[in-house]
Amino acid sequence: MGPQTVSLHVNPSAETIRLGPLAVRFLITAENSGGSIAAFEVMVPVAQRLAAPAHSHSHYEETIYGIDGVLTWTVDGKQIDVGPGQALCIPRGAIHRFDNNGSQPAKVLCVVTPAAIGPQFFRESAEAIDAAAGGPPDRAKLAEIMLRHGLTPAPPPA
């Protein structure tokens, strides 16, 4: 048996998933990379943040690369602005979240190594956010989705 033939092409997984006002566009999934990497863009309008709670993950690093605007990441309590051309590696186990406190929409590239998370997490999260019809999503439901996909929700702030 020779090496497996892989069909190579740009953005084999370009699927856009809407999480309320946010959009996630998958570029590469585990299926495209032999499980080594997942890459997706996140578009965050002004004054928005991910509806899911701050979280950590112990099975992969997440590297953020700024494309447009500025996202303020809170990593283990420290705020770090990531703008165009800047990168931040969030280590395994670090509790993190992001906010767009800027005056323009933000877009970042998220690279997850190894590819321990994929579109299904975001599809299920989108369903929970949509079910809230503009109100706050069911935190218990989001936590269940997160835990099933290897993310650990942080306790709510006191």
DSSP file (Angstrom, degrees, kcal/mol; ACC not computed):
  #  RESIDUE AA STRUCTURE BP1 BP2  ACC     N-H-->O    O-->H-N    N-H-->O    O-->H-N    TCO  KAPPA ALPHA  PHI   PSI    X-CA   Y-CA   Z-CA
    1    1 A M              0   0    0      0, 0.0     3,-0.1     0, 0.0     0, 0.0   0.000 360.0 360.0 360.0 128.6    0.0    0.0    0.0
    2    2 A G        -     0   0    0      1,-0.2     3,-0.1     3,-0.0     0, 0.0  -0.238 360.0 -61.1 -84.6-179.6    1.4    3.4   -1.0
    3    3 A P        -     0   0    0      0, 0.0    -1,-0.2     0, 0.0     2,-0.1  -0.295  65.5 -94.7 -62.6 149.3    0.7    6.6    0.9
    4    4 A Q        -     0   0    0     -3,-0.1     2,-0.5     1,-0.1     0, 0.0  -0.431  37.8-124.1 -65.8 135.4   -2.9    7.7    1.1
    5    5 A T        -     0   0    0     -2,-0.1     2,-0.4    -3,-0.1    -1,-0.1  -0.716  27.9-164.6 -83.7 126.6   -3.8   10.1   -1.7
    6    6 A V        -     0   0    0     -2,-0.5     2,-0.8     2,-0.0    26,-0.0  -0.936  19.6-129.8-114.8 133.9   -5.3   13.4   -0.3
    7    7 A S        -     0   0    0     -2,-0.4     2,-0.5     2,-0.0    -2,-0.0  -0.737  28.7-155.4 -81.4 113.7   -7.2   15.8   -2.4
    8    8 A L        +     0   0    0     -2,-0.8     2,-0.3     4,-0.0    24,-0.0  -0.787  28.4 141.7 -96.0 129.1   -5.6   19.2   -1.7
    9    9 A H        -     0   0    0     -2,-0.5     2,-0.1     0, 0.0    -2,-0.0  -0.979  52.2 -85.4-158.6 161.2   -7.5   22.4   -2.2
   10   10 A V  S    S-     0   0    0     -2,-0.3     4,-0.1     1,-0.2    -2,-0.0  -0.421 102.9  -4.4 -71.6 138.5   -8.0   25.8   -0.5
   11   11 A N    >   +     0   0    0      1,-0.1     3,-1.4    -2,-0.1    -1,-0.2   0.908  69.0 179.7  48.5  58.9  -10.5   26.1    2.4
   12   12 A P  T 3  S+     0   0    0      0, 0.0    16,-0.2     0, 0.0    -1,-0.1   0.705  80.5  37.3 -64.2 -16.6  -11.8   22.5    2.2
   13   13 A S  T 3  S+     0   0    0     14,-1.4     2,-2.5    12,-0.1    13,-0.2  -0.017  70.4 156.7-123.7  31.0  -14.2   23.2    5.1
   14   14 A A    <   +     0   0    0     -3,-1.4     2,-0.5    13,-0.2    13,-0.2  -0.313  20.3 150.3 -65.8  78.9  -15.3   26.8    4.5
   15   15 A E  E     -A   26   0A   0     -2,-2.5    11,-2.4    11,-0.8     2,-0.5  -0.952  36.5-146.7-112.9 128.8  -18.5   26.6    6.5
   16   16 A T  E     -A   25   0A   0     -2,-0.5     2,-0.5     9,-0.2     9,-0.2  -0.852  13.3-170.0 -99.0 128.4  -19.9   29.7    8.2
   17   17 A I  E     -A   24   0A   0      7,-3.4     7,-2.9    -2,-0.5     2,-0.5  -0.973  14.2-141.5-118.4 126.7  -21.7   29.1   11.5
   18   18 A R  E     -A   23   0A   0     -2,-0.5     2,-0.6     5,-0.2     5,-0.2  -0.783  14.5-173.9 -94.0 126.0  -23.7   32.0   13.1
   19   19 A L  E >   -A   22   0A   0      3,-2.5     3,-2.0    -2,-0.5    32,-0.2  -0.783  66.3 -71.2-114.2  82.6  -23.5   32.3   16.9
   20   20 A G  T 3  S-     0   0    0     -2,-0.6    -1,-0.1     1,-0.3    30,-0.0  -0.530 118.3 -10.4  60.8-126.7  -26.0   35.2   17.4
   21   21 A P  T 3  S+     0   0    0      0, 0.0    -1,-0.3     0, 0.0     2,-0.2   0.629 125.5  85.6 -77.9 -11.7  -24.2   38.2   16.0
   22   22 A L  E <   -A   19   0A   0     -3,-2.0    -3,-2.5    27,-0.1     2,-0.4  -0.509  63.3-154.1 -87.4 156.8  -20.9   36.4   15.7
   23   23 A A  E     -AB  18  43A   0     20,-1.8    20,-3.0    -5,-0.2     2,-0.5  -0.999   4.5-164.1-132.6 135.8  -19.8   34.3   12.8
   24   24 A V  E     -AB  17  42A   0     -7,-2.9    -7,-3.4    -2,-0.4     2,-0.6  -0.978   4.9-167.9-117.7 127.2  -17.3   31.4   12.7
   25   25 A R  E     -AB  16  41A   0     16,-2.4    16,-2.6    -2,-0.5     2,-0.3  -0.935  13.3-144.9-120.8 110.2  -15.9   30.2    9.4
   26   26 A F  E     +AB  15  40A   0    -11,-2.4   -11,-0.8    -2,-0.6    14,-0.3  -0.556  23.6 170.8 -75.4 131.4  -14.1   26.9    9.4
   27   27 A L  E    S+     0   0A   0     12,-3.0   -14,-1.4     1,-0.4     2,-0.4   0.761  70.9  14.1-104.6 -42.8  -11.1   26.7    7.0
   28   28 A I  E     - B   0  39A   0     11,-2.0    11,-2.3   -15,-0.2    -1,-0.4  -1.000  67.5-171.7-138.4 134.1   -9.5   23.5    8.1
   29   29 A T    >>  -     0   0    0     -2,-0.4     3,-1.2     9,-0.2     4,-0.9  -0.695  44.3 -95.6-116.4 173.4  -11.0   20.7   10.2
   30   30 A A  H >>>S+     0   0    0      1,-0.3     5,-1.9    -2,-0.2     3,-0.7   0.857 124.2  60.2 -54.9 -36.2   -9.5   17.5   11.7
   31   31 A E  H 345S+     0   0    0      1,-0.2    -1,-0.3     2,-0.2     3,-0.2   0.800 107.4  45.1 -63.4 -28.6  -10.8   15.6    8.7
   32   32 A N  H <45S+     0   0    0     -3,-1.2    -1,-0.2     1,-0.2    -2,-0.2   0.617 120.2  38.5 -87.6 -13.9   -8.7   17.8    6.4
   33   33 A S  H X<5S-     0   0    0     -4,-0.9     3,-1.5    -3,-0.7    -2,-0.2   0.206 108.2-105.2-127.1  14.7   -5.5   17.6    8.5
   34   34 A G  T 3<5S-     0   0    0     -4,-0.6    -3,-0.2     1,-0.3    -4,-0.1   0.782  79.4 -63.1  62.8  23.8   -5.2   14.1    9.9
   35   35 A G  T 3 <S+     0   0    0     -5,-1.9    80,-1.9    -6,-0.2    -1,-0.3   0.477 115.2 111.3  83.3   2.1   -6.3   15.5   13.3
   36   36 A S  S <  S+     0   0    0     -3,-1.5     2,-0.3    -6,-0.3    -2,-0.1   0.814  79.7   8.4 -82.8 -28.6   -3.2   17.8   13.6
   37   37 A I        -     0   0    0     77,-0.2     2,-0.4    -8,-0.2    -2,-0.2  -0.999  48.5-165.1-153.8 145.1   -4.8   21.2   13.2
   38   38 A A  E     - C   0 112A   0     74,-2.0    74,-3.1    -2,-0.3     2,-0.4  -0.991  16.1-171.9-125.7 140.8   -8.2   23.0   13.0
   39   39 A A  E     +BC  28 111A   0    -11,-2.3   -12,-3.0    -2,-0.4   -11,-2.0  -0.999  10.8 161.2-136.6 133.8   -8.3   26.6   11.8
   40   40 A F  E     -BC  26 110A   0     70,-2.4    70,-3.5    -2,-0.4     2,-0.3  -0.996  31.4-127.2-150.1 149.2  -11.3   29.0   11.8
   41   41 A E  E     -BC  25 109A   0    -16,-2.6   -16,-2.4    -2,-0.3     2,-0.4  -0.716  17.9-157.3 -91.0 146.8  -12.1   32.7   11.5
   42   42 A V  E     -BC  24 108A   0     66,-2.4    66,-2.0    -2,-0.3     2,-0.5  -0.994   2.2-160.6-124.4 124.2  -14.2   34.4   14.1
   43   43 A M  E     -BC  23 107A   0    -20,-3.0   -20,-1.8    -2,-0.4    64,-0.2  -0.916  10.1-173.4-105.0 125.9  -15.9   37.7   13.2
   44   44 A V  E     - C   0 106A   0     62,-3.1    62,-2.8    -2,-0.5   -22,-0.1  -0.954  14.6-141.1-126.2 111.8  -17.0   39.7   16.2
   45   45 A P    >   -     0   0    0      0, 0.0     3,-1.3     0, 0.0    55,-0.2  -0.169  44.9 -70.9 -63.9 165.2  -19.2   42.9   15.7
   46   46 A V  T 3  S+     0   0    0      1,-0.2    55,-0.1    57,-0.1    57,-0.1  -0.268 119.4  12.2 -56.1 139.6  -18.5   46.0   17.9
   47   47 A A  T 3  S+     0   0    0     53,-1.6     2,-0.3    55,-0.4    -1,-0.2   0.742 104.0 120.0  64.3  27.5  -19.6   45.6   21.5
   48   48 A Q    <   +     0   0    0     -3,-1.3    52,-2.4    52,-0.3     2,-0.3  -0.828  35.6 177.2-120.4 160.7  -20.0   41.8   21.2
   49   49 A R  B     -G   99   0B   0     -2,-0.3     2,-0.2    50,-0.2    50,-0.2  -0.939  46.4 -72.5-148.6 168.2  -18.5   38.8   22.9
   50   50 A L        -     0   0    0     48,-0.7    48,-0.1    -2,-0.3   -30,-0.1  -0.474  37.2-141.5 -65.7 133.1  -19.0   35.0   22.8
   51   51 A A  S    S+     0   0    0     -2,-0.2    -1,-0.2   -32,-0.2   -31,-0.0   0.790  78.5  88.4 -68.7 -26.9  -22.2   34.1   24.5
   52   52 A A  S    S-     0   0    0      1,-0.1     3,-0.1    90,-0.1    87,-0.1  -0.345  90.9 -98.1 -68.8 153.8  -20.7   31.0   26.0
   53   53 A P        -     0   0    0      0, 0.0    -1,-0.1     0, 0.0    43,-0.1  -0.234  48.4 -79.7 -69.0 161.3  -18.9   31.4   29.4
   54   54 A A        +     0   0    0     99,-0.1   100,-3.2   101,-0.1     2,-0.3  -0.242  65.9 174.7 -51.3 150.9  -15.2   31.9   29.8
   55   55 A H  E     -HI  96 153B   0     41,-2.2    41,-2.8    98,-0.3     2,-0.3  -0.935  28.1-143.2-155.4 171.2  -13.6   28.5   29.5
   56   56 A S  E     - I   0 152B   0     96,-1.8    96,-3.3    -2,-0.3     2,-0.3  -0.899   8.6-152.9-134.6 167.9  -10.4   26.4   29.4
   57   57 A H        -     0   0    0     -2,-0.3    36,-2.3    37,-0.3    37,-0.3  -0.977   6.4-166.9-145.3 134.8   -9.3   23.3   27.5
   58   58 A S  S    S+     0   0    0     92,-0.5    34,-0.1    -2,-0.3    93,-0.1   0.437  81.5  60.4-100.2  -0.9   -6.7   20.8   28.6
   59   59 A H  S    S+     0   0    0     91,-0.4     2,-0.3     1,-0.2    -1,-0.2   0.459 107.2  21.5-109.1  -1.8   -6.3   18.9   25.3
   60   60 A Y        -     0   0    0     -3,-0.2     2,-0.3    55,-0.1    33,-0.2  -0.995  64.9-120.0-160.9 155.2   -5.1   21.6   22.9
   61   61 A E  E     -D  113   0A   0     52,-2.3    52,-1.9    -2,-0.3     2,-0.4  -0.650  23.9-149.7 -88.4 154.9   -3.5   25.0   22.5
   62   62 A E  E     -DE 112  90A   0     28,-1.8    28,-3.3    -2,-0.3     2,-0.5  -0.980   8.3-164.0-128.6 118.8   -5.4   27.8   20.8
   63   63 A T  E     -DE 111  89A   0     48,-2.9    48,-2.7    -2,-0.4     2,-0.5  -0.894   5.6-156.3-106.6 131.3   -3.4   30.4   18.9
   64   64 A I  E     -DE 110  88A   0     24,-3.4    24,-2.4    -2,-0.5     2,-0.5  -0.900   7.1-170.5-109.4 129.8   -5.2   33.6   17.9
   65   65 A Y  E     -DE 109  87A   0     44,-2.6    44,-2.8    -2,-0.5    22,-0.2  -0.983  21.3-131.3-122.2 121.3   -4.0   35.8   15.0
   66   66 A G  E     +Df 108  84A   0     20,-3.0    19,-2.6    17,-0.5    42,-0.2  -0.507  33.2 163.2 -74.1 133.5   -5.5   39.2   14.6
   67   67 A I  E     +     0   0A   0     40,-2.7     2,-0.3     1,-0.5    41,-0.2   0.749  66.5   4.4-111.6 -55.7   -6.8   40.1   11.1
   68   68 A D  E    S-D  107   0A   0     39,-1.9    39,-2.4    15,-0.1    -1,-0.5  -0.965 111.9  -7.0-133.5 149.5   -9.1   43.2   11.5
   69   69 A G  S    S-     0   0    0     -2,-0.3     2,-0.4    37,-0.3    37,-0.2  -0.066  87.1 -73.3  64.2-167.0  -10.0   45.3   14.5
   70   70 A V        -     0   0    0     34,-0.4    32,-0.6    13,-0.2     2,-0.5  -0.996  34.4-163.4-132.9 128.5   -9.0   44.5   18.0
   71   71 A L  E     -J   82   0B   0     11,-2.0    11,-2.6    -2,-0.4     2,-0.8  -0.936  16.2-141.0-106.8 136.2  -10.3   41.8   20.3
   72   72 A T  E     -JK  81  99B   0     27,-3.2    27,-1.9    -2,-0.5     2,-0.4  -0.867  19.9-162.4 -96.2 112.8   -9.5   42.0   24.0
   73   73 A W  E     -JK  80  98B   0      7,-3.1     7,-3.1    -2,-0.8     2,-0.6  -0.794   8.8-153.3 -95.2 134.8   -8.8   38.5   25.3
   74   74 A T  E     +JK  79  97B   0     23,-2.4    23,-1.2    -2,-0.4     2,-0.5  -0.949  18.7 179.6-107.2 114.2   -8.9   37.9   29.1
   75   75 A V  E >  S-JK  78  96B   0      3,-2.8     3,-2.1    -2,-0.6    21,-0.2  -0.965  71.1 -22.3-121.8 115.6   -6.6   35.0   29.8
   76   76 A D  T 3  S-     0   0    0     19,-3.4    -1,-0.2    -2,-0.5    20,-0.1   0.883 129.2 -50.3  47.9  43.2   -6.3   33.9   33.5
   77   77 A G  T 3  S+     0   0    0     18,-0.3     2,-0.5     1,-0.2    -1,-0.3   0.303 115.0 115.0  85.4  -8.9   -7.5   37.3   34.5
   78   78 A K  E <   -J   75   0B   0     -3,-2.1    -3,-2.8     2,-0.0     2,-0.4  -0.831  60.5-137.0 -99.2 129.5   -5.1   39.3   32.4
   79   79 A Q  E     +J   74   0B   0     -2,-0.5     2,-0.4    -5,-0.2    -5,-0.2  -0.713  24.2 179.8 -87.8 132.4   -6.4   41.5   29.5
   80   80 A I  E     -J   73   0B   0     -7,-3.1    -7,-3.1    -2,-0.4     2,-0.4  -0.985  19.3-143.2-135.5 120.4   -4.5   41.3   26.2
   81   81 A D  E     -J   72   0B   0     -2,-0.4     2,-0.5    -9,-0.2    -9,-0.2  -0.693  12.9-164.2 -83.3 133.4   -5.4   43.2   23.1
   82   82 A V  E     +J   71   0B   0    -11,-2.6   -11,-2.0    -2,-0.4     3,-0.1  -0.965  16.6 170.8-120.6 113.9   -4.9   41.3   19.8
   83   83 A G    >   -     0   0    0     -2,-0.5     3,-2.2   -13,-0.2   -17,-0.5  -0.451  46.4 -44.8-111.1-175.3   -4.9   43.5   16.7
   84   84 A P  B 3  S+f   66   0A   0      0, 0.0   -17,-0.2     0, 0.0    -1,-0.2  -0.240 127.1  11.2 -55.6 132.3   -4.0   43.0   13.1
   85   85 A G  T 3  S+     0   0    0    -19,-2.6     2,-0.3     1,-0.3   -18,-0.1   0.492 102.9 115.4  79.7   3.2   -0.8   41.1   12.6
   86   86 A Q    <   -     0   0    0     -3,-2.2   -20,-3.0   -20,-0.1     2,-0.4  -0.791  47.0-159.5-106.2 151.1   -0.5   40.1   16.3
   87   87 A A  E     -E   65   0A   0     -2,-0.3     2,-0.4   -22,-0.2   -22,-0.2  -0.963   8.1-171.7-131.3 147.3   -0.7   36.6   17.6
   88   88 A L  E     -E   64   0A   0    -24,-2.4   -24,-3.4    -2,-0.4     2,-0.6  -0.993  12.3-151.1-137.5 126.7   -1.5   35.1   21.1
   89   89 A C  E     -E   63   0A   0     -2,-0.4   -26,-0.2   -26,-0.3    -2,-0.0  -0.894   9.4-154.5 -99.6 121.2   -1.1   31.5   22.1
   90   90 A I  E     -E   62   0A   0    -28,-3.3   -28,-1.8    -2,-0.6     3,-0.1  -0.851  20.8-136.5 -95.0 114.2   -3.5   30.4   24.8
   91   91 A P    >   -     0   0    0      0, 0.0     3,-1.8     0, 0.0   -34,-0.3  -0.218  30.3 -81.2 -71.5 160.5   -1.9   27.5   26.7
   92   92 A R  T 3  S+     0   0    0      1,-0.2   -34,-0.3   -34,-0.1   -31,-0.1  -0.320 116.4  19.4 -55.1 137.1   -3.8   24.4   27.8
   93   93 A G  T 3  S+     0   0    0    -36,-2.3     2,-0.3     1,-0.3    -1,-0.2   0.289  87.8 131.9  85.8 -10.0   -5.7   25.0   31.0
   94   94 A A    <   -     0   0    0     -3,-1.8     2,-0.4   -37,-0.3   -37,-0.3  -0.605  57.3-128.6 -78.5 133.0   -5.8   28.8   30.8
   95   95 A I        +     0   0    0     -2,-0.3   -19,-3.4   -39,-0.1   -18,-0.3  -0.683  43.3 165.1 -80.7 128.3   -9.3   30.3   31.4
   96   96 A H  E     +HK  55  75B   0    -41,-2.8   -41,-2.2    -2,-0.4     2,-0.3  -0.963  22.3 160.4-147.4 160.3  -10.1   32.7   28.6
   97   97 A R  E     - K   0  74B   0    -23,-1.2   -23,-2.4    -2,-0.3     2,-0.3  -0.923  24.5-131.7-160.9 175.8  -12.7   34.7   26.8
   98   98 A F  E     - K   0  73B   0     -2,-0.3   -48,-0.7   -25,-0.2     2,-0.3  -0.973  11.7-169.4-141.0 157.0  -12.8   37.7   24.4
   99   99 A D  E     -GK  49  72B   0    -27,-1.9   -27,-3.2    -2,-0.3     2,-0.9  -0.990  23.1-135.5-138.9 144.9  -14.7   41.0   24.0
  100  100 A N        +     0   0    0    -52,-2.4   -53,-1.6    -2,-0.3   -52,-0.3  -0.847  36.5 158.8 -99.5  96.5  -14.8   43.5   21.2
  101  101 A N        +     0   0    0     -2,-0.9    -1,-0.1   -31,-0.2   -30,-0.1   0.383  44.9  99.8 -93.8   1.3  -14.4   46.8   23.1
  102  102 A G  S    S-     0   0    0    -32,-0.6   -55,-0.4     2,-0.2     4,-0.1  -0.053  83.7-111.7 -83.8-175.2  -13.2   48.6   19.9
  103  103 A S  S    S+     0   0    0    -57,-0.1   -57,-0.1     2,-0.1    -1,-0.1   0.348  94.7  50.6-100.8   4.0  -14.9   50.9   17.5
  104  104 A Q  S    S-     0   0    0    -34,-0.1   -34,-0.4   -59,-0.1    -2,-0.2  -0.971  94.7 -87.7-139.0 156.6  -14.8   48.5   14.5
  105  105 A P        -     0   0    0      0, 0.0     2,-0.4     0, 0.0    -2,-0.1  -0.236  45.1-139.9 -57.8 151.2  -15.7   44.8   13.9
  106  106 A A  E     -C   44   0A   0    -62,-2.8   -62,-3.1   -37,-0.2     2,-0.4  -0.877  16.9-171.1-117.0 148.1  -12.9   42.4   14.6
  107  107 A K  E     +CD  43  68A   0    -39,-2.4   -40,-2.7    -2,-0.4   -39,-1.9  -0.992  10.1 175.3-137.6 131.0  -11.8   39.3   12.8
  108  108 A V  E     -CD  42  66A   0    -66,-2.0   -66,-2.4    -2,-0.4     2,-0.5  -0.926  27.8-130.2-129.9 156.6   -9.3   36.8   14.1
  109  109 A L  E     -CD  41  65A   0    -44,-2.8   -44,-2.6    -2,-0.3     2,-0.5  -0.939  22.9-158.8-102.8 126.7   -7.9   33.4   12.9
  110  110 A C  E     -CD  40  64A   0    -70,-3.5   -70,-2.4    -2,-0.5     2,-0.5  -0.928   5.0-167.7-108.4 128.6   -8.0   30.7   15.6
  111  111 A V  E     -CD  39  63A   0    -48,-2.7   -48,-2.9    -2,-0.5     2,-0.5  -0.974   2.8-163.6-119.5 121.9   -5.7   27.8   15.2
  112  112 A V  E     -CD  38  62A   0    -74,-3.1   -74,-2.0    -2,-0.5   -50,-0.2  -0.916  14.1-138.0-110.9 123.9   -6.3   24.7   17.4
  113  113 A T  E    S+ D   0  61A   0    -52,-1.9   -52,-2.3    -2,-0.5     2,-0.2  -0.989  88.0  19.5-132.3 125.1   -3.5   22.2   17.8
  114  114 A P  S    S-     0   0    0      0, 0.0     2,-2.6     0, 0.0   -78,-0.2   0.713 102.3-110.8 -69.4 176.9   -4.2   19.3   17.8
  115  115 A A        +     0   0    0    -80,-1.9   -85,-0.2     1,-0.2   -78,-0.2  -0.379  62.2 146.5 -77.9  67.5   -7.6   19.6   16.1
  116  116 A A        +     0   0    0     -2,-2.6     2,-0.3   -80,-0.1    -1,-0.2   0.472  61.0  49.3 -86.2  -1.3   -9.6   18.6   19.2
  117  117 A I        +     0   0    0     -3,-0.2   -87,-0.2    -5,-0.1    -5,-0.1  -0.986  65.3 168.2-137.1 148.2  -12.6   20.8   18.3
  118  118 A G    >>  -     0   0    0     -2,-0.3     3,-1.1   -89,-0.1     4,-0.9  -0.747  52.3 -66.1-144.9-170.0  -14.6   21.2   15.1
  119  119 A P  H 3> S+     0   0    0      0, 0.0     4,-2.7     0, 0.0     5,-0.2   0.790 116.3  70.3 -57.1 -31.4  -17.7   22.7   13.5
  120  120 A Q  H 3> S+     0   0    0      1,-0.2     4,-2.5     2,-0.2     5,-0.2   0.877  95.0  54.3 -60.1 -37.4  -20.1   20.5   15.5
  121  121 A F  H <> S+     0   0    0     -3,-1.1     4,-2.3     1,-0.2    -1,-0.2   0.942 112.8  43.0 -57.8 -47.2  -19.3   22.3   18.8
  122  122 A F  H  X S+     0   0    0     -4,-0.9     4,-2.5     2,-0.2    -2,-0.2   0.853 111.4  54.4 -71.3 -34.4  -20.2   25.6   17.1
  123  123 A R  H  X S+     0   0    0     -4,-2.7     4,-1.9     2,-0.2    -1,-0.2   0.944 112.3  43.8 -61.6 -46.9  -23.3   24.2   15.4
  124  124 A E  H  X S+     0   0    0     -4,-2.5     4,-1.8     1,-0.2    -2,-0.2   0.895 113.7  50.5 -66.8 -39.9  -24.6   22.9   18.7
  125  125 A S  H  X S+     0   0    0     -4,-2.3     4,-2.4    -5,-0.2    -1,-0.2   0.903 107.9  54.0 -63.3 -40.3  -23.7   26.2   20.5
  126  126 A A  H  X S+     0   0    0     -4,-2.5     4,-3.1     1,-0.2     5,-0.2   0.894 106.1  52.6 -60.8 -40.6  -25.5   28.2   17.8
  127  127 A E  H  X S+     0   0    0     -4,-1.9     4,-2.2     2,-0.2    -1,-0.2   0.916 110.6  47.3 -60.8 -42.7  -28.7   26.1   18.3
  128  128 A A  H  X S+     0   0    0     -4,-1.8     4,-0.7     2,-0.2    10,-0.4   0.891 114.5  46.4 -66.4 -39.0  -28.6   26.9   22.0
  129  129 A I  H ><>S+     0   0    0     -4,-2.4     3,-0.8     1,-0.2     5,-0.6   0.919 113.2  48.8 -69.1 -43.2  -28.0   30.6   21.4
  130  130 A D  H ><5S+     0   0    0     -4,-3.1     3,-1.8     1,-0.2    -2,-0.2   0.869 104.2  60.4 -63.2 -36.7  -30.8   30.7   18.7
  131  131 A A  H 3<5S+     0   0    0     -4,-2.2    -1,-0.2     1,-0.3    -2,-0.2   0.755  95.2  63.1 -63.4 -23.7  -33.2   29.0   21.1
  132  132 A A  T X<5S-     0   0    0     -3,-0.8     3,-2.3    -4,-0.7    -1,-0.3   0.578  97.4-143.9 -78.3  -8.9  -32.8   31.9   23.5
  133  133 A A  T < 5S-     0   0    0     -3,-1.8    -3,-0.1     1,-0.3    -2,-0.1   0.867  73.2 -38.2  49.2  47.0  -34.3   34.2   20.8
  134  134 A G  T 3 <S+     0   0    0     -5,-0.6    -1,-0.3     1,-0.4    -4,-0.1   0.221 121.5 103.3  92.6 -15.7  -32.1   37.1   21.7
  135  135 A G  S <  S-     0   0    0     -3,-2.3    -1,-0.4     1,-0.2    -3,-0.1  -0.278  90.5 -64.0 -86.9-178.9  -32.1   36.5   25.5
  136  136 A P        -     0   0    0      0, 0.0    -1,-0.2     0, 0.0     3,-0.1  -0.469  61.3-114.9 -66.6 134.5  -29.3   35.0   27.5
  137  137 A P        -     0   0    0      0, 0.0     2,-0.7     0, 0.0    -8,-0.1  -0.249  38.6 -85.3 -67.7 159.6  -28.7   31.4   26.4
  138  138 A D     >  -     0   0    0    -10,-0.4     4,-2.6     1,-0.2     5,-0.2  -0.527  39.1-158.1 -66.5 108.1  -29.3   28.5   28.8
  139  139 A R  H  > S+     0   0    0     -2,-0.7     4,-2.7     1,-0.2    -1,-0.2   0.862  90.1  53.0 -61.2 -37.5  -26.0   28.4   30.7
  140  140 A A  H  > S+     0   0    0      2,-0.2     4,-2.2     1,-0.2    -1,-0.2   0.904 110.3  47.7 -65.4 -40.3  -26.5   24.8   31.7
  141  141 A K  H  > S+     0   0    0      2,-0.2     4,-2.3     1,-0.2    -2,-0.2   0.929 113.2  47.6 -66.0 -45.0  -27.2   23.7   28.1
  142  142 A L  H  X S+     0   0    0     -4,-2.6     4,-2.9     1,-0.2    -2,-0.2   0.913 111.3  51.7 -61.5 -41.6  -24.1   25.6   26.9
  143  143 A A  H  X S+     0   0    0     -4,-2.7     4,-2.8    -5,-0.2     5,-0.2   0.902 108.6  50.8 -62.1 -40.4  -22.0   24.0   29.7
  144  144 A E  H  X S+     0   0    0     -4,-2.2     4,-2.1     2,-0.2    -1,-0.2   0.923 112.2  46.7 -63.0 -43.7  -23.2   20.6   28.7
  145  145 A I  H  X S+     0   0    0     -4,-2.3     4,-1.3     2,-0.2    -2,-0.2   0.934 113.4  49.2 -62.6 -46.2  -22.2   21.2   25.0
  146  146 A M  H ><>S+     0   0    0     -4,-2.9     5,-3.0     1,-0.2     3,-0.6   0.938 111.2  48.0 -60.0 -48.8  -18.8   22.6   26.1
  147  147 A L  H ><5S+     0   0    0     -4,-2.8     3,-1.4     1,-0.3    -1,-0.2   0.888 108.8  54.2 -61.3 -39.4  -18.0   19.7   28.4
  148  148 A R  H 3<5S+     0   0    0     -4,-2.1    -1,-0.3     1,-0.3    -2,-0.2   0.783 111.2  46.7 -65.8 -25.8  -19.0   17.2   25.7
  149  149 A H  T <<5S-     0   0    0     -4,-1.3    -1,-0.3    -3,-0.6    -2,-0.2   0.194 126.0 -96.2-103.6  14.9  -16.6   18.9   23.3
  150  150 A G  T < 5S+     0   0    0     -3,-1.4   -92,-0.5     1,-0.3     2,-0.4   0.618  83.4 125.3  86.9  13.1  -13.6   19.1   25.7
  151  151 A L      < -     0   0    0     -5,-3.0    -1,-0.3    -6,-0.2   -94,-0.2  -0.870  49.2-147.1-104.4 141.2  -14.1   22.7   27.0
  152  152 A T  E     -I   56   0B   0    -96,-3.3   -96,-1.8    -2,-0.4     2,-0.1  -0.918  16.2-135.9-108.1 111.9  -14.4   23.3   30.7
  153  153 A P  E     -I   55   0B   0      0, 0.0   -98,-0.3     0, 0.0   -99,-0.1  -0.396  19.7-125.8 -65.0 140.7  -16.7   26.3   31.6
  154  154 A A        -     0   0    0   -100,-3.2  -100,-0.1   -58,-0.1     0, 0.0  -0.548  34.4 -94.8 -79.6 152.3  -15.2   28.6   34.2
  155  155 A P        -     0   0    0      0, 0.0    -1,-0.1     0, 0.0  -101,-0.1  -0.353  52.6 -92.3 -62.4 150.1  -17.4   29.3   37.2
  156  156 A P        -     0   0    0      0, 0.0     0, 0.0     0, 0.0     0, 0.0  -0.302  51.4 -92.3 -62.0 149.0  -19.5   32.5   36.8
  157  157 A P              0   0    0      0, 0.0    -3,-0.0     0, 0.0     0, 0.0  -0.333 360.0 360.0 -60.9 144.5  -17.8   35.6   38.2
  158  158 A A              0   0    0     -3,-0.1     0, 0.0     0, 0.0     0, 0.0   0.476 360.0 360.0 -72.2 360.0  -18.8   36.3   41.9
